[in-house]
Amino acid sequence: MMRKTWFLSLVAAIILTLGIFTFNLFGKDNSSESNDGVKQLSGKIDRVLKNQEDIIAKLADIRQELDVIRVRASRR
């Protein structure tokens, strides 16, 4: 009877340890996956902002060219 109790408590401890280890392992995977998603989203947002800055710079150049054209047209 004592051997059976000792064996069952050992099996229970092993199952409990494996359960905790598995829970911790999957918990870390989920958080790292969400961090990866956040990093990818952040990268996409950075690219969009960079594209907007480029577009704004091009528009400023176009405005300057239009001003030059207007000045030349007004001289004629």
ZICOR-V73567 format. One record per residue. OMEGA is omega in whole degrees, -180 to 180 (NA if undefined). NEAR is the number of other C-alpha atoms within 8 Angstrom. Layout:
omega=OMEGA near=NEAR
omega=OMEGA near=NEAR
This chain:
omega=-179 near=4
omega=178 near=5
omega=-179 near=6
omega=178 near=7
omega=179 near=8
omega=-180 near=8
omega=179 near=8
omega=178 near=8
omega=177 near=8
omega=178 near=8
omega=179 near=8
omega=179 near=8
omega=179 near=8
omega=180 near=8
omega=179 near=8
omega=180 near=8
omega=178 near=8
omega=178 near=8
omega=179 near=8
omega=179 near=8
omega=180 near=8
omega=179 near=8
omega=179 near=8
omega=-179 near=8
omega=-180 near=8
omega=177 near=8
omega=178 near=8
omega=180 near=8
omega=-179 near=8
omega=-179 near=8
omega=179 near=8
omega=176 near=8
omega=179 near=8
omega=176 near=8
omega=177 near=8
omega=178 near=8
omega=179 near=8
omega=179 near=8
omega=179 near=8
omega=179 near=8
omega=178 near=8
omega=178 near=8
omega=179 near=8
omega=179 near=8
omega=178 near=8
omega=179 near=8
omega=179 near=8
omega=179 near=8
omega=178 near=8
omega=177 near=8
omega=178 near=8
omega=177 near=8
omega=178 near=8
omega=179 near=8
omega=179 near=8
omega=178 near=8
omega=178 near=8
omega=178 near=8
omega=177 near=8
omega=177 near=8
omega=180 near=8
omega=178 near=8
omega=178 near=8
omega=178 near=8
omega=177 near=8
omega=177 near=8
omega=179 near=8
omega=180 near=8
omega=179 near=8
omega=179 near=8
omega=179 near=8
omega=180 near=8
omega=180 near=7
omega=179 near=6
omega=-176 near=5
omega=NA near=4
